[in-house]
């Protein structure tokens, strides 16, 4: 089963971004004080637990607690910040992103099945 790495430093983010040249990374930006984000986090957790996309690495950023990391992700990828937000990164660039109620088990199944294999 895949696991999700919590990114708490800019160094961890830089390493994770560089690693996308070998394996895509789904970055989940999570607000620990938002009920919508809690629901999206639950959907992502179930998806990961089911082992649906082992060909992807997973990372989570707590946007309030680790704001510098969250800001760096938005700036470096050129993706406007939202939370909750899911961003698929491959070869250092965003492939797709979505936010809020769109982060569901079925959406992740559909997108990760196609985006990973067809950038």
N, C-alpha and C positions, 0 to 999 in steps of 0.2 A: 504494500500500500504506500502511496506517495505521502509525503509529509509537507507541511507548510512552514517555511522559515520566516521568522519575524525579523524585519529589517529595522534596526534601531540606530544605525550609524551610516554616515555617508560612505564610509569605507565598505561596509557590507553591501550597500546599494551599488557602488562601482563594481564590486566583484560579481554581483548578480547580473548586472547589465553586460559585463564582458562575457559571462558564461552563456549568454543568449546566442552566441555564434555557434555553439554546439547543441543547445537544446532550448526550445522556446520557454519563456517564463510568463506565468500569469501573475500579475501583481494585483493584490486586492487592497484597496485603500479603505480602511475601516474606522468609523467614528464610534468610540466606546460609549458615547452618550446619546446615540440615536437609535430609535426602535427600528427604523427602516434598515439601517446598517446591520443591526442584530439579525434581522430576518435574512438579509443577503448573506451574512456570514454563515448562518445555519444552512442555507441552500448550498453554499460552496463546500462547507464541511461534509455534508452528506455526499456530494458529488465526489470529493476526494476519498472518502471512506469506501465508496463503492468501487474505487480503482478504475474509474471510467477513462481517464487520460493519463496513463503512466508516462507518455512521451513528452510530458510538460512538467517543468518545475513550478513550484508555487511559493509565493512570498506574500506576507501581510505587513502592512504599515499601519500603525495606530496614528491617525492623522493629528490628533490633539497632542498626544504624548511625544510624538516624534515628528513634529512639524517640519524641521529642516530637511528630513529625508523625504517627506511628502512633497515639499516645495521643489526639491531637486528633481524628483521624478517628473513633475509637471513641466518644469523648465527644460530638462534635458530631452524629454520625449516630445515636447511641443503639444502636450495634451492638456487642455484646460482642466483644472482640478475640480473634482466632485467627490462626494462621499455619501454612501458607499460607491466605489468605482472599481471596475475590473478592466485591466489593460493587458492584452497579450503582446509580448515583446519578442521579436525574433531578429537575430542579427543586429541588435542594438536599436531597432526601430519598432514603433508600434504597428501592429497588424490591424487591430481593432480595439475599441474601448466601448464600454457601456456603463450605465450607472443606475442607481436607485432600484426601482421595482423590476427592472429588466434583468437583474442578476438572479436567475432562477436555475434550478437543476436542469430543466429542459433546455433553456437557452445555452447553458454551459455544455451540455451534451451535444447540441447541434453545432455550436461554434467551434468547440475544441476538436470535434471530429473532423471538421472541414478545414479550419484555419491552420491547423498544425501541418496537415498534409499538402495544402494548397495555399501558399502565402498570398 
